[in-house]
């Protein structure tokens, strides 16, 4: 929303691309890594929210939130601690409610940040038009 309000379209596009790529990668890796969710493996304690029916590793919520935090920090460094605090809170919440293990969140965080860094490097490597330089 802030990218729209500030009319920084390049930031908006990069954030959407990073979040989408992180989500797709996390979904793909869940198919490869057959890790049961804590609520499926242990009868107690019960999860605080309904557990999704896919596998646990890596956390898609952590991947997408850390991808967004990485892009937003690269484009607005002053707000970086806030973006990463929010991403960390999202990751912690997934463990707290009982649908992920801590390693799931760590894996998702690394995945999301790595994807965002790769996209940022790609974006910086290509020439930008005058309109893109003004907006992003």
C-alpha positions in Angstrom: 0.0 0.0 0.0 2.8 2.4 0.8 4.4 1.9 -2.6 1.0 2.9 -4.2 0.6 5.9 -1.9 4.2 7.0 -2.5 3.8 6.2 -6.3 6.9 4.0 -6.3 5.7 1.5 -8.9 9.1 -0.2 -9.3 9.0 -1.1 -5.6 5.4 -2.4 -5.9 6.4 -4.6 -8.9 9.5 -5.9 -7.3 7.7 -6.7 -4.1 4.8 -8.5 -5.9 7.4 -10.5 -8.0 9.4 -11.5 -4.9 6.4 -12.5 -2.9 4.9 -14.5 -5.8 8.2 -16.2 -6.5 8.8 -17.0 -2.8 5.3 -18.5 -2.6 5.7 -20.6 -5.7 9.1 -21.9 -4.5 7.8 -22.7 -1.0 4.9 -24.7 -2.5 7.3 -26.6 -4.8 9.7 -27.4 -1.9 6.8 -28.6 0.2 6.2 -31.3 -2.4 9.9 -32.3 -2.2 10.3 -32.3 1.5 7.7 -34.6 3.1 7.6 -33.0 6.6 4.4 -33.5 8.6 3.0 -30.5 10.4 3.3 -30.6 14.2 -0.4 -31.0 14.6 -0.4 -34.1 12.4 2.6 -35.6 14.2 1.6 -34.9 17.8 -1.8 -35.2 19.4 -1.1 -32.5 22.0 -0.9 -29.6 22.2 -3.6 -28.8 19.6 -2.9 -26.1 17.1 -4.6 -22.8 17.7 -5.7 -22.5 14.1 -6.8 -25.1 11.6 -3.6 -26.6 10.1 -3.3 -26.5 6.3 -3.3 -29.9 4.6 0.0 -29.5 2.8 3.5 -30.3 4.2 5.3 -28.2 6.7 8.7 -27.3 5.3 9.4 -24.5 4.4 6.9 -22.0 5.8 5.2 -20.2 3.0 4.2 -17.3 5.3 7.9 -16.9 6.4 9.1 -17.1 2.8 6.7 -14.4 1.5 7.1 -12.1 4.5 10.9 -12.2 4.4 10.9 -11.7 0.6 8.8 -8.6 1.0 10.9 -7.4 4.0 14.1 -7.8 1.9 12.8 -5.9 -1.1 11.3 -3.1 1.1 14.5 -2.8 3.1 16.6 -2.5 -0.1 14.3 0.3 -1.4 13.6 2.0 2.0 16.5 1.2 4.3 15.3 3.5 7.1 12.3 1.3 7.5 14.3 -2.0 7.4 14.1 -2.9 11.1 10.3 -2.5 11.0 9.9 -4.7 7.9 12.1 -7.4 9.4 10.4 -7.2 12.8 7.0 -7.7 11.1 8.4 -10.7 9.0 9.9 -12.2 12.2 6.5 -11.7 14.0 4.7 -13.5 11.2 7.2 -16.4 11.3 7.0 -16.6 15.1 3.2 -16.7 14.9 3.3 -19.8 12.7 5.3 -21.7 15.4 3.2 -20.2 18.2 -0.1 -21.3 16.7 1.3 -24.8 16.2 1.3 -25.2 12.4 5.1 -25.1 11.9 8.4 -26.1 13.4 11.0 -23.4 14.0 13.2 -24.9 11.2 10.3 -24.5 8.8 10.2 -20.8 9.5 14.0 -20.5 9.3 13.9 -22.3 5.9 11.1 -20.1 4.7 13.0 -17.0 5.8 16.2 -17.9 4.0 14.3 -18.9 0.9 12.3 -15.7 0.8 15.3 -13.5 1.4 17.4 -15.3 -1.2 14.7 -15.0 -3.8 14.3 -11.3 -3.1 18.1 -10.7 -3.2 18.3 -12.5 -6.6 15.4 -10.4 -8.0 17.0 -7.2 -6.7 20.3 -8.0 -8.3 18.5 -8.8 -11.6 16.6 -5.5 -11.4 19.7 -3.5 -10.7 21.6 -5.2 -13.5 19.2 -4.1 -16.3 19.0 -0.6 -17.7 16.1 1.5 -16.4 14.0 3.9 -18.4 13.5 7.5 -17.2 10.0 6.7 -16.0 11.2 3.7 -13.9 14.0 5.8 -12.3 11.5 8.4 -11.2 9.0 5.8 -9.8 11.2 3.3 -8.2 
